[in-house]
């Protein structure tokens, strides 16, 4: 007499079960597996921040992003916060839609999902971000430098001469006489 291994018994039960119940059981198993993985990472001290660090290292090795960035400590916090908000939006859009098994149902689930995206955005921004804060800060510094620069060669006579040349070009273009030009 032949003995069937237990795997045949398990497969027979799965085949006989309702497909919707099987799918629900598989989702619960996946959620439990994800929760276990997250817990074990947190216990080892290798939580989300470590995962972000690994992603940043991989991106640098792949040549993505500005590897020779300035220190993030010299960028004001306001710029980092703005980048965090932008990244929050990006992360929310990238998160899967059907996450009831992870975050819960209804408004509570949406709030937890939103809080997760916010935290991910903040961590990415604090770790150097994607360059939005740095670019905005350097643009602001460049604008302040331009405003601080005074052209010492420009004086009132040069300005008046330039305005009269512009008036002359307008008069010739529009075909106006010098008397008509006073109304412009």
ChimeraX attribute file (.defattr): number of C-alpha atoms within 10 A of each C-alpha:
attribute: neighborCount
match mode: 1-to-1
recipient: residues
	/A:1	3
	/A:2	4
	/A:3	5
	/A:4	8
	/A:5	8
	/A:6	9
	/A:7	9
	/A:8	10
	/A:9	11
	/A:10	11
	/A:11	11
	/A:12	11
	/A:13	11
	/A:14	13
	/A:15	11
	/A:16	10
	/A:17	11
	/A:18	10
	/A:19	11
	/A:20	9
	/A:21	11
	/A:22	14
	/A:23	11
	/A:24	12
	/A:25	12
	/A:26	12
	/A:27	14
	/A:28	14
	/A:29	12
	/A:30	14
	/A:31	15
	/A:32	14
	/A:33	12
	/A:34	13
	/A:35	13
	/A:36	12
	/A:37	13
	/A:38	15
	/A:39	14
	/A:40	13
	/A:41	15
	/A:42	13
	/A:43	10
	/A:44	9
	/A:45	11
	/A:46	13
	/A:47	15
	/A:48	15
	/A:49	14
	/A:50	13
	/A:51	12
	/A:52	15
	/A:53	14
	/A:54	12
	/A:55	12
	/A:56	20
	/A:57	14
	/A:58	12
	/A:59	14
	/A:60	14
	/A:61	11
	/A:62	9
	/A:63	10
	/A:64	12
	/A:65	14
	/A:66	12
	/A:67	12
	/A:68	7
	/A:69	10
	/A:70	11
	/A:71	9
	/A:72	16
	/A:73	9
	/A:74	9
	/A:75	17
	/A:76	12
	/A:77	13
	/A:78	11
	/A:79	17
	/A:80	25
	/A:81	16
	/A:82	16
	/A:83	25
	/A:84	26
	/A:85	17
	/A:86	16
	/A:87	24
	/A:88	23
	/A:89	15
	/A:90	13
	/A:91	18
	/A:92	18
	/A:93	11
	/A:94	10
	/A:95	13
	/A:96	9
	/A:97	9
	/A:98	9
	/A:99	14
	/A:100	13
	/A:101	14
	/A:102	17
	/A:103	16
	/A:104	14
	/A:105	14
	/A:106	9
	/A:107	9
	/A:108	12
	/A:109	16
	/A:110	15
	/A:111	14
	/A:112	15
	/A:113	21
	/A:114	18
	/A:115	14
	/A:116	17
	/A:117	23
	/A:118	20
	/A:119	17
	/A:120	20
	/A:121	24
	/A:122	21
	/A:123	18
	/A:124	21
	/A:125	25
	/A:126	16
	/A:127	15
	/A:128	21
	/A:129	20
	/A:130	17
	/A:131	15
	/A:132	18
	/A:133	23
	/A:134	22
	/A:135	13
	/A:136	16
	/A:137	18
	/A:138	13
	/A:139	12
	/A:140	12
	/A:141	12
	/A:142	12
	/A:143	11
	/A:144	11
	/A:145	11
	/A:146	10
	/A:147	9
	/A:148	9
	/A:149	8
	/A:150	9
	/A:151	7
	/A:152	6
	/A:153	6
	/A:154	9
	/A:155	9
	/A:156	8
	/A:157	9
	/A:158	11
	/A:159	11
	/A:160	11
	/A:161	11
	/A:162	12
	/A:163	12
	/A:164	12
	/A:165	12
	/A:166	12
	/A:167	16
	/A:168	16
	/A:169	12
	/A:170	14
	/A:171	16
	/A:172	12
	/A:173	9
	/A:174	10
	/A:175	11
	/A:176	14
	/A:177	11
	/A:178	12
	/A:179	7
	/A:180	10
	/A:181	14
	/A:182	9
	/A:183	6
	/A:184	8
